[in-house]
Amino acid sequence: MASFLTESEWARSFRYRDFRLLWAASLFHSLCMGMDHVALGWLVLELTDSPFMVGVASAARIAPFFFLGILSGAVSDRVDRRNFLKVIAWAGSVIPGTMAVMLLAGVTQVWYVIALAAASGSFWAFLMTARHSYVYDIVGAENAMNGLALSSMNQRIGGVMGALIAGSFIAAWGLGNQYAVICVSYLTAAALMLTLRSAGQAAPVKRETVLQNLSGYIEVLRHNPILRAMMFMTAITEVFGFTHQSVLPVFARDVLNVGATGFGVMSAVRQGGGILALVLLAAVSNLNRKGLAAFIVVAGFGLGQMAFYLTTNLVVFLVILAFINACASASDIIYRTIMQSNVSNEERGRAMGSWTLSIGMAPMGHLGIGAMAGALGAQGALLVNGAILAVLAVASAIAMPRIRRLP
């Protein structure tokens, strides 16, 4: 196994000790995210019987990305990202712990749940911005796509495991105990973070204050059209693509009739499709024409969502679900690689803060797809979103020749 990890081309970022430790810690964080995704969606649907409220909860969890994206990038460029990750990893465990205590005590008001979902989103906004930048710090520019792909792979692996655990655990032991398990997983990730040693080979040497970073943010965006284009593509992919997750509980309960356990399986398949794409990207880290590749996979993402309208067969549904999440993972890694590769070393935290801000546009999509699912059904909502995403991807490819030609 050790020989495989050090010699295999697709796993070359594992040569770095701190990357291996960060990868392991991130795996536990991803396990938490996978369990929380299933638990939150199911909890809100059970409390309200409303697809729209499921969308509201998802929006609450993502909204902090928009409001804290710029700040998280400015902070990430100011601090030692390794030490910052250690601090916020411990802080993150408080949120699922509070949720567990609340549910076990019988406090089940939906607005309390949504408030904690927003708190969780605030934690993730800072964690993800710093973590993606720190991956680049560790592995350097040459291995950036490989490191980012492997880092995202553990998010998918943890998501699969978390979804499967949550679907069965909720049915057997209840949501309160599920959130207690999530809290323990957060604490395990935080303990692993404590073992990180190095600031990284590509860590910025010159660090300005947070206020200086904030004041320079507009200049970075104004003078970097590639960064602006990737922010736009990230935003439309989030709003019209990733928000399909909000209606999966509705598909599980009302369209496919597979219950909480089936919802866990669906969430696991969703993550599995992403893993397949990440393995491929990790192996071809020197991918040529990254910009063109981004447009192609986003168009495929949209077309895949439209295909949901044509089936109520579980097997076909799972195949399509795996495909669109392969597209989702591929687009996400390509965006982040392009963004960090086209700014100065001292601006990479702000580049990832811009990415965080862009994915913070997703609440509009979650609210929109929740409302459409209530009016048109889950299948109709994905048909509309998929068509919009596919059209925007093609139109953007035509309108942005410079991005199409990016190496």
C-alpha positions in Angstrom: 0.0 0.0 0.0 2.8 2.4 0.9 4.5 1.8 -2.4 1.2 2.4 -4.2 0.7 5.7 -2.5 4.1 7.0 -3.3 4.6 5.7 -6.8 1.1 5.8 -8.4 0.7 8.8 -10.7 -2.9 9.5 -9.6 -2.0 9.4 -5.9 1.2 11.4 -6.0 0.0 14.1 -3.6 0.0 11.5 -0.9 3.8 11.7 -0.9 3.4 14.7 1.4 2.9 13.9 5.0 0.7 16.8 5.8 -1.5 16.2 2.8 -2.1 12.6 4.0 -3.1 14.0 7.5 -5.3 16.7 6.0 -6.9 14.1 3.7 -7.7 11.9 6.7 -9.1 14.8 8.7 -11.2 15.9 5.7 -12.5 12.4 5.3 -14.1 12.7 8.8 -15.4 16.1 8.0 -16.9 14.7 4.8 -18.5 11.8 6.8 -20.1 14.5 8.9 -21.3 16.4 5.8 -22.8 13.2 4.3 -24.6 12.3 7.5 -25.8 15.9 8.0 -27.1 16.2 4.5 -29.4 13.2 4.9 -30.4 14.0 8.5 -31.2 17.7 7.8 -33.3 17.0 4.7 -35.2 14.2 6.3 -35.7 16.1 9.6 -37.1 19.2 7.9 -39.4 17.1 5.6 -40.7 15.2 8.6 -41.3 18.3 10.6 -43.0 20.3 7.9 -44.0 17.9 5.1 -43.0 20.8 2.8 -40.5 20.5 -0.1 -40.2 24.3 0.0 -39.0 24.2 3.7 -36.4 21.6 2.7 -35.2 24.1 0.2 -35.2 26.8 2.9 -33.1 24.7 5.2 -30.6 24.0 2.4 -30.5 27.7 1.6 -29.8 28.5 5.2 -26.8 26.2 5.2 -25.4 27.7 2.0 -26.3 31.4 2.5 -23.2 32.1 4.8 -21.0 31.2 1.9 -22.2 34.3 0.1 -22.0 36.6 3.0 -18.7 35.3 4.4 -17.0 34.4 1.1 -15.0 37.6 0.8 -14.1 37.7 4.5 -13.0 34.0 4.5 -10.7 34.7 1.6 -9.2 37.8 3.2 -8.6 35.9 6.5 -7.2 32.9 4.7 -4.6 35.1 3.0 -3.6 36.7 6.3 -3.2 33.8 8.7 -1.1 30.6 8.8 -3.7 28.4 7.2 -2.5 25.3 9.0 -3.1 26.8 12.5 -6.3 28.4 11.4 -7.7 25.1 10.3 -6.8 23.6 13.7 -8.8 26.2 15.6 -12.0 26.2 13.4 -12.0 22.4 13.3 -12.6 22.3 17.1 -15.2 25.1 16.9 -17.2 23.2 14.3 -18.0 20.3 16.6 -20.2 22.6 18.8 -23.0 22.8 16.2 -23.9 19.1 15.7 -23.5 18.7 19.5 -26.1 21.4 20.1 -28.4 19.8 17.5 -28.1 16.4 19.2 -28.9 17.8 22.6 -31.9 19.8 21.2 -33.4 16.8 19.4 -32.8 14.4 22.3 -34.5 16.9 24.6 -37.6 16.9 22.3 -37.0 20.5 21.0 -38.1 20.1 17.3 -39.1 23.6 16.1 -38.1 23.9 12.5 -36.7 27.4 12.9 -34.2 26.2 15.5 -33.1 23.6 13.1 -32.7 26.1 10.3 -30.7 28.5 12.6 -28.2 25.7 13.4 -28.0 24.9 9.7 -27.0 28.5 9.1 -24.4 28.2 11.8 -23.0 25.1 10.2 -22.8 26.9 6.9 -20.7 29.7 8.5 -18.3 27.1 9.8 -18.0 25.5 6.4 -17.4 28.8 4.6 -14.2 29.4 6.5 -13.1 25.8 6.6 -13.4 25.2 2.9 -11.8 28.4 1.8 -8.7 27.8 4.0 -8.6 24.0 3.3 -8.6 24.3 -0.5 -5.9 27.0 -0.3 -3.8 24.9 2.1 -3.9 21.9 -0.2 -2.3 24.1 -2.9 0.3 25.2 -0.2 1.3 21.7 0.5 1.5 20.2 -3.0 2.4 23.2 -5.1 1.3 24.4 -8.5 2.5 21.3 -10.4 0.3 19.0 -8.4 -2.6 21.4 -7.7 -5.3 19.6 -9.7 -4.1 16.2 -8.4 -4.2 17.5 -4.8 -7.6 19.2 -5.2 -9.1 16.2 -6.9 -7.8 13.8 -4.1 -9.1 16.2 -1.5 -12.5 16.3 -3.1 -12.4 12.5 -3.5 -12.4 12.1 0.3 -15.4 14.4 0.4 -17.2 12.0 -1.8 -16.0 8.9 -0.1 -17.0 10.4 3.3 -20.3 11.5 1.7 -21.1 7.9 0.6 -20.2 6.4 3.9 -22.1 9.2 5.8 -25.2 8.9 3.6 -25.4 5.1 4.0 -24.8 5.3 7.8 -27.4 8.1 8.2 -30.1 6.4 6.2 -29.9 3.2 8.3 -29.0 5.0 11.6 -32.0 7.4 11.5 -34.4 4.6 10.9 -33.0 2.5 13.8 -31.9 5.1 16.4 -33.4 8.4 15.5 -32.2 11.8 14.5 -30.9 13.0 17.9 -28.5 10.1 18.2 -27.4 10.6 14.6 -26.3 14.1 15.4 -24.4 12.8 18.4 -22.4 10.6 16.0 -21.8 13.6 13.7 -20.4 15.5 16.7 -17.9 12.7 17.5 -16.8 12.6 13.9 -16.1 16.4 14.0 -14.0 15.9 17.1 -12.0 13.1 15.4 -11.2 15.4 12.5 -10.1 18.2 14.8 -7.7 15.8 16.6 -6.1 14.8 13.3 -5.7 18.5 12.4 -3.5 19.0 15.4 -0.8 16.8 13.9 -0.3 19.1 10.9 3.3 20.5 10.9 4.2 22.5 7.9 2.8 25.7 6.5 3.5 24.2 3.0 6.0 24.7 0.2 3.8 27.2 -1.7 2.5 29.1 1.4 2.6 32.9 0.8 5.6 34.6 2.3 4.2 38.1 2.3 1.0 38.5 4.3 -1.1 41.7 4.5 -3.6 42.5 7.2 -7.2 41.4 6.8 -8.3 45.0 6.2 -5.6 45.4 3.5 -6.8 42.1 1.9 -10.4 43.2 2.0 -9.5 46.6 0.4 -7.5 44.9 -2.3 -10.3 42.4 -3.1 -12.1 44.7 -5.6 -8.8 45.3 -7.4 -8.2 41.6 -7.8 -11.6 41.1 -9.3 -11.5 44.2 -11.5 -8.2 43.2 -13.1 -8.7 39.5 -13.4 -11.4 38.5 -16.0 -10.6 34.8 -15.7 -11.4 34.9 -12.0 -14.7 36.8 -12.7 -15.6 34.3 -15.4 -15.0 31.3 -13.1 -17.1 33.0 -10.4 -20.0 33.3 -12.8 -19.7 29.7 -13.9 -19.5 28.5 -10.3 -22.6 30.6 -9.5 -24.8 29.2 -12.3 -23.6 25.7 -11.6 -24.6 26.0 -8.0 -27.9 27.7 -8.6 -29.1 25.5 -11.4 -27.1 22.3 -10.8 -26.0 21.4 -7.3 -29.4 22.5 -5.9 -30.9 19.2 -7.3 -29.9 17.8 -3.9 -32.8 19.7 -2.3 -35.5 17.6 -4.0 -33.8 14.2 -3.5 -35.8 13.6 -0.3 -39.0 14.3 -2.3 -37.9 11.8 -4.9 -37.2 9.2 -2.2 -40.5 9.6 -0.4 -43.0 10.6 -3.0 -41.8 9.6 -6.5 -39.7 6.4 -5.9 -41.3 5.4 -2.6 -38.0 4.1 -1.0 -38.1 5.9 2.4 -35.2 7.1 4.5 -33.1 4.1 3.8 -33.5 4.5 0.1 -32.7 8.2 0.4 -29.4 7.2 2.1 -28.7 4.9 -0.9 -29.5 7.6 -3.4 -27.2 10.0 -1.5 -24.4 7.4 -1.6 -24.8 6.8 -5.3 -24.7 10.6 -5.8 -21.3 10.7 -4.1 -20.1 7.6 -5.9 -20.6 9.3 -9.3 -18.5 12.2 -8.1 -15.7 9.8 -7.0 -15.4 8.3 -10.5 -14.9 11.7 -12.0 -12.3 12.7 -9.3 -10.3 9.5 -9.9 -10.1 10.4 -13.6 -9.1 14.1 -12.9 -6.5 13.0 -10.3 -4.8 10.8 -13.0 -4.8 13.6 -15.7 -3.8 16.6 -13.6 -2.2 18.3 -16.6 -5.5 18.4 -18.4 -5.3 20.6 -21.5 -8.1 23.0 -22.4 -9.5 23.2 -18.9 -11.9 26.0 -19.8 -13.4 24.1 -22.7 -13.7 21.0 -20.4 -15.6 23.0 -17.8 -18.2 24.1 -20.4 -18.7 20.6 -21.6 -19.2 19.0 -18.2 -21.6 21.8 -17.1 -23.7 21.3 -20.3 -23.8 17.5 -19.5 -24.8 18.4 -15.9 -27.9 20.2 -17.2 -28.9 17.6 -19.8 -28.6 14.9 -17.1 -31.1 16.8 -14.8 -33.5 17.0 -17.7 -33.4 13.3 -18.1 -34.9 12.8 -14.6 -38.2 14.0 -16.1 -38.4 10.8 -18.2 -38.1 8.1 -15.5 -39.6 6.8 -12.3 -37.5 3.6 -12.5 -35.1 3.5 -9.5 -32.2 1.9 -11.4 -32.3 4.4 -14.2 -32.7 7.2 -11.7 -29.5 6.1 -9.9 -27.5 5.9 -13.1 -28.5 9.4 -14.1 -27.8 10.6 -10.5 -24.3 9.2 -10.7 -23.7 10.8 -14.1 -24.8 14.3 -13.1 -22.7 14.2 -10.0 -19.7 13.1 -12.0 -20.2 16.3 -14.0 -20.7 18.3 -10.8 -17.4 17.1 -9.3 -15.4 17.6 -12.5 -16.7 21.2 -12.9 -15.9 22.0 -9.3 -12.3 20.8 -9.4 -11.7 22.5 -12.8 -13.1 25.8 -11.5 -10.9 25.8 -8.4 -7.8 24.8 -10.3 -8.2 27.6 -12.8 -9.0 30.2 -10.1 -5.9 29.4 -8.0 -3.6 29.1 -11.0 -4.5 32.5 -12.4 -3.8 34.7 -9.4 -0.6 35.5 -7.6 0.5 33.3 -4.8 -0.5 35.9 -2.2 -4.1 36.1 -3.6 -5.0 32.4 -3.6 -7.0 32.6 -0.4 -9.0 35.4 -2.0 -9.5 33.3 -5.1 -10.9 30.6 -3.0 -12.9 33.2 -1.1 -14.4 34.2 -4.4 -15.3 30.6 -5.1 -16.9 30.4 -1.7 -18.9 33.6 -2.4 -20.0 32.1 -5.7 -21.3 28.9 -4.2 -23.1 31.1 -1.7 -25.5 32.1 -4.5 -27.0 28.6 -4.2 -29.7 29.7 -1.7 -31.6 31.3 -4.6 -31.5 28.0 -6.4 -32.6 26.0 -3.3 -35.5 28.3 -2.7 -36.4 28.3 -6.4 -36.2 24.6 -6.8 -38.2 24.1 -3.6 -40.9 26.4 -4.9 -40.9 24.7 -8.3 -41.1 21.3 -6.8 -44.2 22.3 -4.8 -45.8 23.6 -8.0 -44.5 21.3 -10.7 -43.3 18.3 -8.8 -39.7 17.2 -8.3 -39.3 16.0 -11.9 -40.7 19.2 -13.4 -38.4 21.3 -11.2 -35.3 19.4 -12.4 -36.4 19.7 -16.0 -36.6 23.5 -15.8 -33.3 23.8 -13.9 -31.5 21.4 -16.2 -32.6 23.2 -19.3 -31.5 26.6 -17.9 -28.1 25.2 -16.9 -27.4 23.5 -20.3 -28.4 26.7 -22.2 -26.2 28.9 -20.0 -23.2 26.6 -20.4 -23.5 26.6 -24.2 -24.0 30.4 -24.3 -21.1 31.0 -22.0 -18.8 28.8 -24.1 -19.7 30.9 -27.2 -19.4 34.2 -25.4 -16.1 33.5 -23.6 -13.5 32.4 -26.2 -10.6 33.3 -23.8 -11.9 30.8 -21.3 -12.4 28.1 -23.9 -8.7 28.4 -24.8 -7.3 28.2 -21.3 -4.7 25.4 -21.0 
